[in-house]
Amino acid sequence: MTATGTFLRRNFEPVMLSVQVIVDLIVVLFSCWLGYRLGAWIGSINADESLVEYQRMMYQQISALIAAVCLLCFHAFGMYSPMKSLLNMEEFKAVTKGTFVAFLVFLTLIMYLHTAGPNSTSTLTDLLGPLHRIIDLRIKPTTISRATLLMIFGLILVLTIVSRFVSFKVIQRLHERGIGNRNVLIYGAGETGRKLQSKFMLVPTLGLNLVGFVDDAPESAGTSIARSKVLGTFDDLETLVGVHKISEVFVAMPETTDEHLMRIIAECDRLSVTYRIVPRFYHLMAFKVRIEHLDSIPLVTRPERRPSVFGAIAKRTLDVVLSLAVIVAFAPVLALIAILIKRESKGPVFFRQQRIGRDGVPFGMIKFRTMHTDMAGDAPTPRSPYDPRITRIGRWLRRYSLDELPQFINVLHGTMSIVGPRPEMRFIVEQYNPLQRERLRVKPGITGLWQISYARKQAIHENIDYDLYYIENQSFLLDAVIIALTGFAVVKGTGAY
């Protein structure tokens, strides 16, 4: 291994964060240059030759200020944190929020940091005097093209999201090759520990290399759990940390006593190992909670649910507008698919099936028929393109999710939304536990977090955390991000199985 490779493996996170700052800086400056060029092209910037030099100087100063403000706002919204959220949703939201706040901060600064007039005397001018000696923009705010400014920040938003998407993919590829992975242990080989292990196996791009388990039961030492082994007990923790160069320990024993948990924490502190604890009643933490205090005793409670009227109107507007656009734009494709289905096999073009929607209310979901008529019905969804129930045209439709297009009619009818948990069949919903029934709090959707996740090949109700995250954090911005990522998935052909 080269010296560069060794350095990168040992300092992966700080190197990646430094690279990300540089990439963001380049993207912002490029957006400023491109916005300036577009502004000159559309005529929003004065083309008078006598003002060319002044405008060039002005937009250079503006670009430098925008770059500084954007990077500070990006940092303030947590875009340079090594911790990543579920499918990087929070990072994409942070880009939008950071760009919008940067725009407002920039507008405020150019009002107060430009050169004051020679006869300008006021208390505010005196207060800003020391700041002007450091930053003195030799521009007049009234000479800045508003159209160009909007284009610059619009480009910053779009190009930063694109660059972040690419950087996440690059980091994923590096983790898949073992670069930058951290060796970790799971303390607790019970149900919670096994569930944590399944997440590590499902998403290898987390950068976590699971070395094995530690458990309090001596008889479990040496046994295998999937591809990992139980390496020892509490007494072996120090040896295991040293031998395997463990950097983190995930304590997955929510049922253990407080005394034993504090003992594990103290040992991790002594060994200088980062610990992460799966808390007792961790399912409750899937919801937004509020911490209250009764004197010195902390109390956990769920805040009162008050759906936003503006959010509901925005979501319904997005559903209707986008559904109408899709139906009109894909009308020729819909007609062609209908002809191909009728030509290949007997039966109706559409497949109608009762699904359970919001608040447990049943509705008829519409799809293009992808299976032979005599083989369709209330049965588990096919998990393979070679399932004998699927027709030849059905395999193609399912691969690119084209069989879902008629569901936009459900969206217009109001029984579904574009984004939301997938609707399940009645016989599955009847087996729901109380946590799984939380999926019924919102309208089911055509797409959602589960559909664009690594867990999409598993049963929907077995990955409730994706739906709970969406339900607790739903917003117009989150819907827009999911719709955009769904578009990428459909183009790649990963939208079926």
N, C-alpha and C positions, 0 to 999 in steps of 0.2 A: 504493500500500500504506500502511495506517495505521501510526502509530508503534507501536501495540500489536502489530500483525502483524509488523513488522520486529524488535521486541524478542524476540518469541516464536521467530522463525526463528533468531535469533542465539544465543539462550540456551535452546534447546529442552530439553536434558537437565536442567540444574539447575532449570528451572521445573517440568518434569514430576515430578522427584523431590520437590520441595517440595510440590507439589500432592498427591502420593501419600502423603507423611507426614501432611498435614492430613486427607486422606480416611481413612487408617488410624485416626487419632485419633478422628474422628467415629464411625467404625464401632465402635471399642472402647467409647466412651462410650455409644453407643446400645445396644450389646449389654448393658452393665451396667444401664442403665435398664430395658430390656425384660426382662432376667433378674430384676430386682427386682420388676417388675410381675407377671411370671409366678409368681414365688415367693409373692407375696402372694395371688395368685388361687387357687393350688393349696393354700394354707394352710401352706406350709413356713416362712413368716415369722409370728412371733407377732402376733396381731391385737389384743392388749391396748392400749387407747387410751393408757394411761399410758406405754407404751414407743414410741409412734409417733415422737415427736420424736427419741428416742435412736437408733432404727433408721434414720431418715432421715439423721441426722448420720453414723452408722456407715457406711452404704452409700455416702454421698458420699465419705468418706475412702477407703473400699475402692475405689471407682471411680477416684479420682485415682491411687492406688497401682497398680492394675491397668493403667491407661493408660500410666503411666511404665514399668512393667516390660515390657509388651508391645512398646512402641516400641523399647526397648533390645534386647530379644530378637530382634525383627524385623531390626534393624540388624545384630546379631551374626551372623545367619544369611544375610546378604547380600541382603536384600529391597530394599535401596535402592541397589543397584549398577546403573549404566547398561547393563551387559552382560547380555544375555538368553541363556537356554539354548535348546536344541532344543525348539520348541513350548512354551516356558515351563514345561517339566516341573520343573526344579529350583526355580523360584519357587513352584509349588504345593506341592512337598514342603517347602520352607522355611517356608511358612505353617503347615503341620501341626507341624513340629518346633519352630518358634518359639513357637506357642501352648502346646504341651505343656511346654516348658521354662519358659515364663512362669508357667504354673500351679504348677509345682514351686517356682520362685523366690518366687512370691507366698506360698505356704504357709509357706515358711521365714521370710520377712520378717515376717508377722503374728505369728509366734511370738516374735520378738525385738524388734519395734518398738512393741508395745503398752505402755501405761503400766504400770510396775512398781508393785507394792503398796507401801504406806508403810513396811512393816517389811522390805522385801526388801533384803537385804545379801548380796552375793556378789561374787566376783571378776568374773564375767561381767557383773553389773549395773554394776560400776564401769567396765568396759571399754566398755560400751554407753552410758555416760552422755553423752559428747560427741555421739553419734549421736542420742540421744533429744532433745537440745536443738534438733536440726535437724528430725527427723521423730519425732513422738510421737503415735502413734495412740491416741486415747482410746476404745479398744474392748476388749472381752474376746473372745478367739478362740472361746470356747465358745458365744457368743451368735450366731455367724454360721451361717446356714442352709447346711448342706452341699449340699442339693439345689439351692438357689439358686445357690451358687457353681459347681456343675457345669453348670447351665444357662447361666450367664454365659459361661464359657469355651467351652462347646459352641456358643453363638451367635457368639462371637468367631471361632471356627474357620470355621463355615459362612459367615457374612456377609463375613469377610475374603476367603475364596476367591471368593465371588460378586463382590465389589467389584474384586478383582484381575482376574478374568476380564473384567469390563466395562471396566476401565481398559486392559487389553491391546488390546481391540477398538477403543477410542477412539484409542489411540496408533497402531494400524494404519491407521485411517481417515485420521488426520492425515498419516502417512507417504505413503499412497496419493495424497494431494493435494499432496505435495511439501513439507509443513511439517515442519521438523526434520530433513530429509534431509542427509546429509553427502556432499560430493563426494569421490570416491575414484578412484584409479588402480590397475590391476593391472599389476605389473611381471612380464612374461613372457607371451608370446602362444602358448605351447605347450599341450600337453594339459592340464597342471595349471591353467594360467590360464584355459583355456576351460571347464574344469569349475567353477572358481570363478565364472566369469561366468554359467554356467547356474544356479547357486544364487542369485545376485543377481536374475536374471530370474524365477526360480521363486518367490522370496519377496520381493516388493517392499516388504513391511512391515518389513524389517530396518532401513529408514531409510538405506540406502546408495545414492547416485546414482552409478552407474558412468559416469565421463566418457570413459574409453577405456583403451587399453593402452599400455605402454611396453615395448619389446623391444630386445635387443642387436643384432639383425640389421637393418642399415640398409635392406636391400631390402624389408622388411616394412612400412616406414613408408607410411602412406596406404592400406593394404589394410583391408578390412572383415572383422570377425568377428561374425557375427550382426548385431546392431544397433549395435555399437561399432566404432571405428576404432583402428588402431595410430597413435598420435599422434607418436611419435618414439623416440629412443634415450636412453641414459643422459645424453648431453650436453645433451638437451633437458629434462631433469627439472626444473631450476630454473625455466625459463621456463614450463613447464606448470603447476607448482605455483602460480606467481604469477598467471598468466592465468586459470586455472580455479578458483582459491581451493581447492586440494586440502587436505583435512584428514588423509587417511589414504592410505597406499600399501600394497597387499597384494603382497608379494613371493612370486610363485608360480613359483619356479625351483629346485625341490629338487635338480636335477641339476647346478647351477652349482658352481663351486669355492668353497672357504671364503674365499679372498682376494677374489673378486669380490663375494660376499655381504657381507663386512665393508665393502667400498667403498660398496655401496648403502646399508647401514645408516648409515655415517658421513655420507653425503650427506643422508639423511633427517634425521639429527640436526642437521646444519648448517642445514637449511631449516626446522627446528622442526615437522616433520611426523611424525605417529604412523605407525609401520610395524608390520605384522603379517606374520609369515613362515610360509609353508607349509613345514614341516620335511622334511628328507630322511627317507624311510621313513615318510611321514605316515600311511600305512594302518595302521602298527603303533600309532599314537597313538589309533586308534579303540577300542583295548582299554585296560583299566586296566593301567598299567605302574608299575613301581617303580624308582626311581633309587637305585642303589648306587654306592659309590665304592671304587675300588682305588687307595689313596693319593690322588693328585690327579686321577685319571682317572674321570669319571662313566660309569657303565654302566647301560644301560636293559634291564630284564628284565620279563617278565610274572610276576606273583605266582602262587603255586600255587593252582589252582582247588579250593576246598573248598566244595561246595554246602551251604547251611545246612539242617539237618534241620527246624528250626522253620519256616523260610521255605517249604520244600517242603510241609510239613503245612498251613500257612496257605493256600498257593496252591491245594492240592487241595481243602481245605475250602470255600474261596470258589467254586471251580469247581462242586463238587457242589451246594452250597446254592443258588447263583444259577441253575444250570441247571434244577434241580427247580422252583424258583419260577417261572422263565420258562415252562417246559413246562406247568405247572398253570395259570398265569394266562392264557396265550395258547391254551389248548386249544380254545375256540370259534373263535378266529381261524384256528388251524391247520386245523380242519375245514372252515371256509368257503373257505380258500385251496385246499384239496384239491378241493373241489367245482367251483370256478371253473376250475381247471386242466383237470380232466377234461371240462368242458363246452366249453371253447374248442378243444382240439386232441387228437388221438389220441396215446396213449402213456401211460407211467406218471406218477404224481403226483410221485414223487421221481426225482432225477437222481443216480446214483451214479457216481463217478469215482475212479480210483486216483490218489492223491497221495502224496508222499514226506514222511514225518514225521521224528520225532527219530531221530538217528543213521542217517538214510538208510533207515529201515524203511518200506515202503509200507503204506498203509491205504486203506480205502474211505471217501471223504468223501461225506456226504449233503447234498443241497440240494433245494429245490423246483425242479422243472423250469421253466425260463424260456425255453427255446428249442424250436423244432420238432424232433421226434425224429430226423428224417432229416438234420438239419443240425448236431446236437451231436456232440461227440467231442473228441479230443485236438487242439485248435487254440488259437491265441491267444485270450484272453478278449476279448469285445466291448468296445470303448472308446466306443461311441456308442449312445444309446437307439434310434437308427434303423437299427441293424444288422438286416438282413433275417432273421437267424437267430432273433431274439427275438420272442416272441409278444406280443400286446397286454397280457394280464395279466402277462406276464413283465416288461414295461417298468415297470409299476407296482411290482411286487415288488422289482425291482432298485433302483429309485429310493429306496425306503425300507428297503432291506436285509432285507426280510421273507423273501427266498429263503434267507437264511442261518439261519433259525430251526431247521430240522432238525439243524443242526450241534451243537446242544446235546446231541443224542443221542451224537454223537462224543465230546463232552466227558465225559459220564457214563461212556462206555465206556473213557475214559482215553487215547484216541489223539490227542485235541486238548485244548487249554486255552482258556479264554475269551480270554485275552490272550497274544499271541505272534506270531511272524512268520507270514504267510500261507503255507499249504502250496502248493508248486508241483507241476506235472506232471513226470513222469519225464523226458521229452525235454528239458525246460528244465534240470532238475537235472544231467543228464548233461553239460551244457555249462558247469557252474559252474567258476569258478577257485577256488584255495584260499581266498581271502578270502570269496567268496560261500558256500562250504560251511560257513562259521561259522554260518550261519542254522540249520543242522541240529543245533546243540548243544542246543536246547531244543524242547519240544513246539510244534507250530504252533498258531496261535490263530484264533479267530473275528474278533477285532479286534486292533488294535495301533497303534503310533505312525504307521506308514505310512498306515493307513486314515484317520486324522484329520489328515493333513498336506496341504500344498499339492502334494505330489508324487504324490498318489494316482492321478492320471490317467496317470502314466507306469508303465512296467513295474516290478514289485516288485523284481526282482534288480538293476535299474539304480539303485536308491536304498538300497543296502546299509547306509548310515550310520544310518538309522532303526532297522533291526533290530539292528545292532551296539550302538547306544546302549542299546536295551532289554535285550539279553542281558547287557551289562556292568553294568547298573544295576538289574536286575529286583529288585522288592521288592513286598510286599503293598500298600504305600502307592502305588507307581507304578501297579500294576494298578488300584487304586481310582480314581486320577485318569484313567487311560485309559478305563475303563468309563464314568465320568461324562461325559467329553468325547465319547465315542461316542454316548451318549444324546442330547446336543445335536445332533450331526451327523445322527442318524437323524430327529429331529424336524424339522430344517431340510430334510430330503430330499436331503442331500448324500452319502448313503452308498452310491451305486451306481457312478457312472462317474467 
